[in-house]
Amino acid sequence: MSSCFYTSSALAYNSSSYLISKLAINLFDFEEAYKHYTNIENDKNESYLHNKLLTYINLNLMSEGSKIASQILKIDKHNQEAWIVQLAEAKLKNNFSLFEIYKKNELNKSMSLVDYIFFNNNSTQKNKKEIALSIFEIVQASINEQNEMLNYSFLLFYLSISTLLDNSFDEAYYFSAQLYQKLDYLSQAEYLYNKVRPEHKLYIDSQRNLALNKSKNGNFDLAEKILLDLNANKKSSQTLLALADFYRIEKKYNKAIIYYSDVIDSNDPLMLKWKLLYLRGICFEKLSSWDLAEKDFLHSLKINSNSPDVLNYLAYGWLEQNRNLDEAQKMLEKAFQESPKSFYILDSLGWAYYKKNQLDKALELMEEVIILAPGEIISLDHLGDIYFAMNRKREAIFFWNQALDLSEADNKMIDLLKKKIKENESG
């Protein structure tokens, strides 16, 4: 009896460890997954072995990963990820016999990915840096396809192999950091951003992203220090822009304007002047300096007349002031053609129709906006105004209340929404 009881407990423990490790991988927490593999008995399940392989390689445990790859190849001799790990470790150890085994068995006939990574067109072996670069190119191509179904675990797996083969591969560290940042694993992102060397062109972007992540976690002072030190040591248009963007994101608009102005005045041909003017214009607008904001937006459009964001921002500003309504509508229709999927632009265009009393058109567009972005407070408020103008008071009050419920405590719209609701609720 005791023996059976022990076995059941062990199975239950192994089962829970298996499930936790699988969940950890789905959440890209490879360290957590690794902890639980020690509690799981040896398993011949290929899916389980795949997850284990991903975990070990993403933790840079090449030797352990190679052992798992060997187990996978006993089940499926054509598994390309397993071969990539096996051959990568062989390359690191200068073990060329495995390459000969691979070629002799003519496995390459069905494994074009492995061939591309490890061999030149004339079938000679690539060196470690060339292999790392080939892997990186595959990752880049996958990301550039903008496939929403991308498996980030596998992208990180490939990038980890590339950095194991070339430990000075700055681009691979940077891309890995960006993936972790996108997944909101900021400590891993920070570690990898710090692997980018100061002499590399991606160093400034790495430090900028690192600082923004620090600020996101509530460490504004540390984030600011990172960027100020960066600018002091490597002063350039890039470091000035990093500070300008940082202060704008942190709503320190006066400081942002100073640095945007410095970048604009530098006349650096690598900087997009129209975009800098647009961003500085936003800062002026946030500080209620509309004349200066308008000047920057118009100057920006003189350089690049097709920017949907600039067209939208300037046109909406005019709508709010009941100025240049015809021109604003034309600009928004142009912006919508350039960026038909932007609900911000769709909202502005609907608001233009409202301002010109084309209420049916306004309602059609604003209802579409609410479908696309149901929690957008300004759009809910706009929809309420449109319903009210159409004498549909009950629906107007409903959407104003929706906007009010979503408004934050310090949102300046709260008083306005409360006033509208109170004035019309009694009826």
N, C-alpha and C positions, 0 to 999 in steps of 0.2 A: 504493500500500500504506500509506504513512504517513498518507494522508488517511483511509482506512478505519479504521486503528488509532485515530486521534484521535477519530473519530466514535463508535466502540465505547466508548472510555474515557469520553467525554462522556455517552453514554447511561447507562452503568453508574453514573457519578457522580450524574447527575440522578435515576436510579432509587433509589439509596440515600438521597439527600437527600429524595426524596418519601416514602419509607418512614419515615425518621427523623422528618420533620415530622409525619406522620400519627400515629406513636406518641407524639410529644411532646404533641400535642393530646389524645389519649386519656388522657394522664397530666396534663393541664391545665398543661403547661409551655409556655406560649405564647411566652415569650422564646426558648426553644430552637427551637420551630417556626419562628419569624420568621427566625432565623439561616440556616435551610436553604432558605427560599423564594428567596433571592437566587441559589441554585445550580440552580434549577429553571426550565426554559424555559417560556414562556407556554403555558398549557394551557387548552383549551376544555372540559375535563371539569367538569361542574357540581358533582359531589361534592368535587373538589379545590378549586374556587373557593369553595364553602361553607366548607370548613375554613380557607381563607385569610381569608375574611371574618370568621369567628369570632376568628381570631388577631389581626387588625389591630384589631378593635373592643375585644377584651379587653385590648389594650395601649394603648387610648385613641387609636389612630391613625385618627381619623375620616376625614381627607382620603384616605388610602390605601385605607381600607375602602370609601369611596364609589366609588372607581374600580373596585374588584372587584365591588361591587354593580351597577354599570353593565354589566359584562361578563355577570353572571348574568342580568340582565334582557333581554339580547339573546338568551339561550337560552330563558328562561322569563319572559315579561312579567308573570306573576301571582305571582312569588315574593315572599312577604310580607316576609321578613327583609330582602331586598335593597331593597324599597320603604321599609321603616322606616329603613334607613341613609340612603338617598338623601334622604328627606324630612326626617330629623333634621338632616342637614348643610345642607340648604336653609334650614331654620328658623334654624340657627346663623348662616348667612350672609345672612339676611333676603332669600333668593331665592324670591319667591313664584310665579315663573313655573312651577316644577316642580309646585306644588300645582294650578295651573290645568290643566296637561297631564294630571295624574292624574285630575282631575274630568271634564275634557272627554272623555277616552277611556272614561269610565264603568267604569273598572277597579274602582271601589269596590263594584260590585254583587256581586263574588265575593271581596272582601277585607275581611271584617267586622273582623278584628283591626286592620288598618291604620286603618280608619275610626274604630274605638273610640279608638285612641291619639291621632289627630291632629285629629279633628273633634268638635264638639258635636252634640247632637241636631238642631239647626237648620242643620247643615252649615257653620257658621262654624268657622274655625280656632281651635284652642286655643293658648294661649301656651306658652312653653317650660316653665315650671314645671308647668303643667297636663298637658302631654305627658309629662314626667318622672314625674309622679304616676300617670298612667294606666298607664305601663309597669310601675311598681313594684307597682301593684295586681294586674296580671297575674301577676307573679312570686310575690307573696304567695299568690294563689289557687292557683297551681301547687304551692307548697310545702305549703299547708294540706290539699291532697288526699292527702298522704302517699303519693304514688306512688313505689314503689321503682325505677321505670324512668325517673325524672326525668333529663333531660339537663342536667347541671350546667354544661356549656360554654355552652349556650343561656341558662340562667338568668343566668350571669355576663355574657353578651353583652348581654342586655336591661338589666341593672343598670348596666353600663358606659355604655350610651347614656343612661340616665336621669341619671347623674352628669355626663356631658358636656353635657347640656341644662341641668342645674341643679347647679352645682359646690358648692352648700351643702346638698345633699340628704343629711342625716345618716343617715336611715333606710336609704337605698340603700347608703351606705358600710358601715353596720353589718351589713346582710344579706349583702353581698358578702364581708365579713370572716368572717362565720359559715360561709359556704359553703367558703371557702378553709381555714378551721380544720377543718371536717368532712373535707375532703380531705387534711388534714395538711400543707398548705402554709403553715407558720406565719409565714414572713417576709412573704408577701403579706398574710396576715391582719393582722399587726402594722401594716403600712403603712396599711391601710384603717381599722383601729381608731383609729389616730392622726389620721385625717381627720375623725372625729366631734368637733364643737366642744364645749369645756368647758361651755357654757351649755345644751347639749341634754340631755334626760332620759336618753338612751342613753349619755351619756359615762361614767357610773360603771360600767355593765355592760361598756362597751368596755375601760376600764382594768382591770377585774377579769379579763376574758378574756385581755387582753394579759399580765397578771401571771402567770396560770395557765400560759400558753404558755411564758413565760420559765422558770418553775419546771420545767415539763416537759422543757425543754432543759438542765436542770441549773443554772440561774441563780437559785437560791433567794434569795440576798441581794438581788439586783436586784429580783426579784419582790416580796419583802417591802417593800422601800423604795418601790416604786411605790404599793402599797396604803396604807402608813403615811402617805406624803405626800398621797395622795388623801384619807385620813381627816382629816388635819390641815387641809387646805384647804377641804374640803367636808363636814365632819362631819355625818353623818345616819344614820338607821337603815340606809340602803342601804350606806353605806361601812363601817359596823360589821359588817353581815352579810357583806360581801365579805371582810373580814379573818377573820371567824369561819369561813366556808367554806374559805378558803385554808388556814388552820392545821389544820382538820380533814382536808382532803385530804392535807396534808403530814404528818399524824400527830403534830402538835404539839397534843395534846388539851387540855392545861392552858390554853394560850393561847386555843384555840378556845372553851373554856367561858367564859372571861372576856368575850369579845365577844358570844357568844350570850346571856349573862346581861344584858349591856348593852342588847341589842336587845329582849329580853323585857321588861325593866324600863321601857323607853321607852313601852310600850303604844301603839305606832304602829298605827293602825287599818289601814294598808296592808300590814302584816306578818301572815302567817299564824301565829298563836301556836302552834297545835297542831303545825305543822311545825317551828318553832323548838325546841319542847320535845322533839320526837322527835330532832332533830339533836344537841341538847345531851345527851340521854339516851344516844345512841350514844357520845359522847365519854366520859361517865361509865363506861359499860360497858367501853370499851377500856382505861380506867384501873383496872378491877376494882373500881369503886365501884358495885356492883349496887343497893344500896338507893336511892341517888340516881338511878340510871338508871331503876329501876322506878317511882319516884315521878314522874319526868318522863313516862314512857310512859303511866302511868295518867291523869295530868293531861291529856295530849294526847288520849287516847281519850274523856275526859269532854267535850272540846270537839268532837271529830270522831270518832265511834265507828266509822266505816266505812273508815278508812284501812287498806288491806291491808298496807302496809309496817310500820306501827306494831303492828298486830295480830300480824304475823309475828315481829317482833323481840322483843316481850314474851313471846309464847307460847313461842318457841324458847328464850328465856332460862329460862323455868320448866321446860321439858323437860330442859334440861341440869342443872338442880338437882333433878330428880325431884319437883317441886312442882306443885300445881294441875293435874294431868294432864288431868282431865276438862274443866276450863275452857279449858286450852290447846288441846285438840283442837277444841272448839267454836269458839274464836277462829280457828283455822287453817282450819276448814271455811268459816267466814264470809269469811276473807281470800281463800281459793281461789275462792269465788263472785264476789268483787269483781275478782279478777285471775287468771283461769284459765290464762293463758299464762306465768305466772311460775314458772320451775323452782325458784327459791329457796323459794317458798311450797309447791310440790309436795314438795320435799325435806323441809321442816319437817313437813308433814302426814304423810308417810310415816314420819318419825321418831317422831311422836306415836303412830302405830299400833304401831310397834316397842316403844315404852316401855310400851304397854298390852298387849303380847304378842299383838297381832293381826297375826301375822307374814305371813299370806297377803296381806292388804291392804297391809302395809308393803312387801313385795317387789314387788307390782304397781306401786305408785307410784314406788318407787326405781328400778326398771328403766326406767320411762318417763323419769325425770329423766336417767339416763345416756344415753338416746337423744337427748334435747334438749340436754344439756350434757356431752358425753363426757369433757371434761377437768376437770371440777369435782372437786377433791381431796376435799373434805368428803363429797360425795355418794358417791364411790367408797369412802371409808372406811365410810360408813353402810351401803352395800350389802354390803360385806364383813362387817360386824357382823350384819346380818340373815341372810345365808347361814350364818354361824357359829351363830347361835341356832337355825337350822333343821337343824343338824347336817350342813351341806354345807361341810365344812372346806376341801376343795380349792378350791372356788370362792371361799370367803372369803379364803384366802391369795392367790389370783390378784388379786383386786380391791384388797387391801391393798398388794400389790406395785405395782399400777398407780398407786395414790395416792402411794406412796413415790417412784416414778420421776418423778412430776410435781412433787413437793414441792421448794421452793427450799431453798438451803443453810441459811437462818436460820429455816425454817418450824418452829414449835413442835410440829407434828404428827409430825415425823420420828422422835423418840425413842419416841413412843407406837406408831407403826406398826411400827418395828423390833422393839419388845418383843412385840407381838401375833404378828408373823411368826415370831420366834425361838421363842416358847413353843409354837407349834402346828405348825411346819414338820416337826418330827421325826416327827410322826404321819402 
